[in-house]
Amino acid sequence: MKTKIRNNIFFKYLRECKIQKFKFFFVFFLLCINFNSALATSFFSASTLLKNIINKDDPTTYKDLIFIKKEVNKNFDKRYGNEMYVATFFIFEAKYEFGKDVEIWVNSEFGSHENIAEIALKYSKMLGKVPSFFREELKWVVIHGPWVDKSKCTCHWYAFRNEGVYIHTKMVNEEAQQEVLIHELAHVTIDSLYYNSANEIIWTNAQKQDAKSISRYAESNPLVEDIAESVVAWVAVRCKRDRISKKKYKMIIKTIPNRLIVLDDLIFGNPVYPLTCKK
Ligand SMILES: [Zn+2]
């Protein structure tokens, strides 16, 4: 025989219990959202947030490319692990309307002389599209070529502070290459003005005041990647506002306002040509 529970008090209790449980999980859910958004935007990196903010239509200060020599050299690659390895490079000197010359080292694996020259020219022109201040500390760029085994490669584009940049042409999609280049040049020229310097407090104070980071990559590496990531966002909102959506513009301005002010103080005191930038 079935027993029917007709006790209204019991049902009321059950209902309230469920509501309480729901309230608890809802509040917990909100806390989770707030907790996450307090750390970083949902974008992995600035170059996933911002693509093609500088594109093929933009002017370059690139002036000339001169072939210097062919040289066998031991160099970093990372397609074969962390070891340096020996390769033959074609070395060029890229000249610009403003700023110092840059050595462009192209790995001979690109094949024909035409291909090698084309690669040297492509990246020399891209270097001329960023504010000339960003190249101030740049001495060389090493360009590696096609994949040997993509699955085994941990390589990316990367930079040595006050030195140079490594490019793996196939590692970054075309639409994000100019933005990743800005990121790497920020490592070369801007990092050491704050990180591990007397001015580090200026950056870390801005980080604290902002509370959020522009990307998860910046948030996970606040004393290595945050400046480079924020500089890409700075270029977007100060120089290429017409190439990003209003939503992205507002998000950047709200997310890292104090970091943007620090970068304003630095970058506007230096040449930004060929870009036109304003606060
Ligand atoms: Zn980086």
Boltz pocket constraint, residues with backbone or C-beta under 6 A from the ligand:
constraints:
  - pocket:
      binder: B
      contacts: [[A, 157], [A, 183], [A, 184], [A, 187], [A, 224], [A, 225], [A, 228]]
      max_distance: 6.0
